[in-house]
Amino acid sequence: MKLLSTALFLLLIVLVRCENSTENSEIDAKLARVETKYGSVQGFVHEIGHEGGVTLNADIFLGIPYAKPPIGELRFEKPEDPDAYSNGSLSALTFGPACASFAPMVGEPMFSEDCLHLNVFTLPRNPLTKCPCLFGFTGVVLLLDLPDCTVTGLCC
């Protein structure tokens, strides 16, 4: 239950951010930032298209831990809230590692038992409209599940 409440809290932060933030300055034009109870999370802005002469962007936050790593004494226990971010901030610019799977793959290491991460995709803030948000959990079907689009070829 605590795990679900943590995930919903992160979703709420993103939705509140959509309604209460102002435009990014030119300096931060390619960065997206949100404050959580664990510290600041820095993501990035990605251009997703054009509509009516306007550039459409998405704010993307990758690899946000939603629980402590289930290793050591925590291996078969209920998930616990993550620790506060070191230095007060988290760089959410890359996918977290995939959970260990049934078959090893050759190549660069991409699997880890520390795999409880959340990926958040949202449109930029606009105080006049509601803001859709997409978030995804990887590894939920207990099969090979790779969050890195360079490996799977699937990107949002």
N, C-alpha and C positions, 0 to 999 in steps of 0.2 A: 504494500500500500504506500509506503514511504517513497518507493521508486516511482510509482505512478504520480504521486503528488509532486515530486521533484521535476519530472518531465513536464507536467502540466504547468508548473511554476515557470519553467523556461519558456514554454509557449506563451504564457501570459505576458512575460517580460517583452517578448517580441511584439505581441499585439499592442501592448501599452506604448511601446516605443513608436509604433506606427502613428499613434494619435497624438503623442506629446512631444515629438522632436521637431526640430527645424531643419532646413536644408543644410547639407554638409558644406563647409567652406571649401574654397578652391584647393587648399592644402590637403584636405582629407577627401578629395574628389573620388579616389579609388579605394577608400577604406570605409568600412561600416563598423560602428561601435555600439555596444549596448552594456548597460550596467546591471549586474545581478548581485544577489547576496553573497556570492563567492568572489566577486571582483569584476573588473571590466573584461569584456569579451570583444576582441577585434576580429572582424571578418573582412570581406572585400565586396566591392561592387562589380557586377558583371553585366555587360550590355546584352540584352536578350532580343532586341529588335527595334523597329521603328514603326510608329503609327501616326498618321496625319502630320508628318514632319517633326514629330517629337521622338527623341530617343527613349526607349524603355529599358530600365535597369532593374536588376534584382540584387538585394543584399543577401549575401551568402555567408553562413557561419558553419564551419565543418569541424568535426571531431570534438564536440563539446562533451566532456565527461558528465554523465548523469548519475553515476554512483562510483564508490571507491572500487578499485580493481579487485575482482574476485580471486585473489591469489593468497597463498599462505593460509592463515587462520580464517580468512573470509571465504575460502573456496566453496564450501557447501552451506554457507549462511545466507540469510536474507540480505539483499543489497543495502548498503549504508550510504547516506548522503556523501557526496565528494567533499574533499578538503577545500578550503579557500585557496585561490590561485596564488602560486608563489609570485612575489613582487606585485601582487594585487591585480594582475592581468593575465589573460589567456590569449594566445595567438591561435585563432580558429581559421587558419588559412589552408589546411590540408586535411584530408580524410584521416580518421583514426584507423588503426590496424583492424583487419577482419578477425573475427573469432576463429580459434583453431578449428579445423575442419576434419572430416573423416579421412581425407587423403592429402598427403603433402604435395606441394607443387614445387617445381624446380624454379630457381631464379631468386630474385631479391626477397628478403624476408618481409612478408606482409601480414603474417598472422601473429596474434598475441592473446594471452589470457586476459590482458588489460584491454578489453574491446567494448566496454560499455560506453559508447559515444553516441551523441545526437547530432544530426545534420539539419540545419534550418535554412530554408529558402523563403524569402519574403520580398514583396515589392517595397520600394522606398516609401517613406512616410508622406502622408497627405492628410492634413487635419480636417479636410472636407469630406473624405470618403473612408469607408471601412477598408481594412487592409487584409487581403488573403495571405495565408501563410501555409507553407508545406514543410512538414518535418518528417524525418524517416528514421526508423531504427533498423540497423543491419543485424543479420544473423538470427532473425526471429523464427525461421523455419527449420533451423538446425541442419541445414544443408550448406553447400559451398555458397558463400555470399560475400562478394567482394565489393567494398564501398568505393574503390578507386576506379573512376571511369576510364582511365588509360588502360586498365586491364580488361574491363568488361566491354568497353566501347559504348557504354550507355552513360550519357550525361544529361542533366536537366538543363 
